[in-house]
C-alpha cells in the first residue's frame, strides 16, 4: 500500500467526502419533507388525488435511481429544465427518496391510536392542531427507526451521482484509481469513509431514539 497516493489525493478525497455528506444531508432532509407532505396528502385528500399520489409512488419506487437521474439530467433540457450536476443530483435524491419516506410516515400515522384522534375531535380541536400536536409527535416516534434505516441506505445511493459528474467521493475515488491504478487503496478509502458515515448516523439515530423514548416514559 502506497501512502504517497493518499498524500497526493487526500485533499480531493476529503473534498469529495464533503460533497457526499452535503448531497446525502440535503437529499435526506428534502426527501423527508416531501415524503411527509405526500403522506399527509394521502391521508386527507380525496380519492382521485390519492390515486395520483399512489401512481407517483409506484413509478419512483419501481424504477432504478440511475434511470431517474439520467432522465432528470439528460432529459430535462428537452422540456426546458437545465440543471447543473449538483442541483440535479440533489433534486434526484429528493425525488427518489420521497416515496419511501412517505410510506414510512403513512405507516407510522396509522399506528397512532385512533382513540386519541377521536378524543381530540370530540373536544373541538381543529384538524391542523390534531396533526401538529398528536399525529406528528406520535407518528414520528414510531417512524424514527425506519427513517434512520432508510437514511443509511440513502448514503450508498450518493455514489450514483458520480455518473453525472457530481464531484462526490465515488467520483474522486474513480479518478484516483484511474490515474494511479491503485484500485485497492481507492476502494479501501471508499469503504472506510462510508463506514464512518453510516456508523455516525446509526449512533446519532440510536441516541435520538433513546432520548425520545425516555421522554415519553417520563410523561407517562
CORNORFEN-V739417 format. One line per field, one symbol per residue. ss: DSSP state (H for helix, E for strand, - for the rest). psi: psi as a letter, one per 40 degrees, with the letter a starting at -180 (. if undefined). burial: b if it has 24 or more other C-alpha atoms within 12 Angstrom, else e. A space follows every 10 residues. Layout:
ss=???
psi=???
burial=???
//
This chain:
ss=--HHHHHHHH HHHHHHHHHH HHHHHHHHHH HHHHHHHHHH HHHH--HHHH HHHHHHHHHH H---HHHHHH HHHHHHHHH- ----HHHHHH HHHHHHHHHH HHHHHHHHHH ---HHHHHHH HH----HHHH HHHHHHHHHH HHHHHHHHHH HHHHHHHHHH HHHH----HH HHHHHHHHHH --HHHHHHHH HHHHHHHHHH HHHHHHHHHH HHHHHHHHH-
psi=hhdddddded dddddddddd dddddddddd dddddddddd dddeiidddd dddddddddd deiidddddd ddddedddee ghiidddddd dddddddddd dddddddddd ehhddddddd ddeehidddd ddeddddddd ddeddddddd ddddddeddd ddeffhfadd ddddddddde fgdddddddd dddddddddd dddddddddd ddddddddd.
burial=eeeebbeebe ebbbebbbbb bbbbbbbbbb bbbbbbbbbb bbbeeeeeee eebbeebeeb eeeebbebbb bbbeeeeeee eebebbbbbb bbbbbbbbbb bbbbbbbbbb ebeeeebeee eeeeeeeeeb beebbbbbbb bbbbbbbbbb bbbbbbbbbb bbbbbbbbbb bbbbbbbeee eeeebbbebb eebbeebbee bbeebeeeee eeeeeeeeee
//
